[in-house]
Amino acid sequence: MKNKELDESTAKEEHMVKGGLVLEGGGMRGLYTAGVLDYFLEQGLFFSDCYGVSAGACHLCSYLSKQKGRAYRVCVDYLKDKNYCSLRSLITTGDLFGVKMCYDRIPNELDLYDYDTFSTYSGRAYAVVTNILTGKAEYKPLREMHRDIIAVRASASLPLVSNNVYIDNIPYLDGGIADSIPIIRSLRDGNKKNVVIMTKEVGYRRKPTSNMQAIRLRYRKYPNLVRDMAKRHIAYNRTLDFIEEHEKKGHIFVIRPKVNPNVGRLEKNEKKLKALYETGYEDAKESFEDLKKYLKLV
């Protein structure tokens, strides 16, 4: 089941950069991010502050545990398992992605997570979640993954197809609702160097949410969440404008697909997913010399 080729490591001397690594979500489109991060692992490149949203938070975990290839395997090895992601799981449990499978059996039985290596990471890592009472983003620290995996689960819990995730009796959902690309948070944390990994192609702009009627009905008890969902496209596109402006000025380094990868959020075509992963890896490799110059590693 494990892809040994992806596990082969040629990691170089490690560099901990004082700066922010910002990982956008995007469901299965996050395989692009997984490819980028695996190339970073090979090069021994790490960051003092990491911010993961939804799928980005999931892939951040395998990156910080230094398990090259694991994020890829977790996404593709269980595509045919109804306990992983299926309509049956949604109907029987309320979660499209099976909670027991994704957050217990896989990391603790099927594709073991290296909790010990993660614990040696000396920087700060965050999973971005949306507080559905306030509609605002919160940034949950990831320090001890046996305990903090619930924050990753909350960050990746898509609205309408996931149960609310409670942390300290407060309900949370997908971090992408409130802060899809947390570059502003990284800047506020004092990071002058920021690398942003995006899963949407150059030129992409978000359109208004098409299923607002269902959202209003499902979350009628949470008016702040409904309000922010209705305005999500506005906030997202403003963030894109900010990123593109500062990327042109050389203040932010962005890695993202050059063209639409034609991969859905819930994609199950393994060939498409493998190609997307490889695109992320190759894009990271192609841009790495420029990235080193930006980070002043040369």
PEGI-V356121 format. One record per run of one state. SS is the DSSP state (~ for helix, > for strand, _ for the rest). FROM is the first residue (numbers start at 0). TO is the last residue. If there is no record, write none. Layout:
ss:SS from:FROM to:TO
ss:SS from:FROM to:TO
This chain:
ss:_ from:0 to:2
ss:~ from:3 to:6
ss:_ from:7 to:13
ss:> from:14 to:22
ss:_ from:23 to:25
ss:~ from:26 to:42
ss:_ from:43 to:43
ss:> from:44 to:52
ss:_ from:53 to:53
ss:~ from:54 to:63
ss:_ from:64 to:68
ss:~ from:69 to:75
ss:_ from:76 to:83
ss:> from:84 to:84
ss:_ from:85 to:85
ss:~ from:86 to:92
ss:_ from:93 to:95
ss:> from:96 to:96
ss:_ from:97 to:97
ss:~ from:98 to:109
ss:_ from:110 to:113
ss:~ from:114 to:118
ss:_ from:119 to:122
ss:> from:123 to:130
ss:_ from:131 to:134
ss:> from:135 to:140
ss:_ from:141 to:143
ss:~ from:144 to:154
ss:_ from:155 to:163
ss:> from:164 to:166
ss:_ from:167 to:168
ss:> from:169 to:173
ss:~ from:174 to:176
ss:_ from:177 to:181
ss:~ from:182 to:187
ss:_ from:188 to:192
ss:> from:193 to:196
ss:_ from:197 to:210
ss:~ from:211 to:217
ss:_ from:218 to:221
ss:~ from:222 to:229
ss:_ from:230 to:230
ss:~ from:231 to:247
ss:_ from:248 to:250
ss:> from:251 to:254
ss:_ from:255 to:268
ss:~ from:269 to:294
ss:_ from:295 to:297
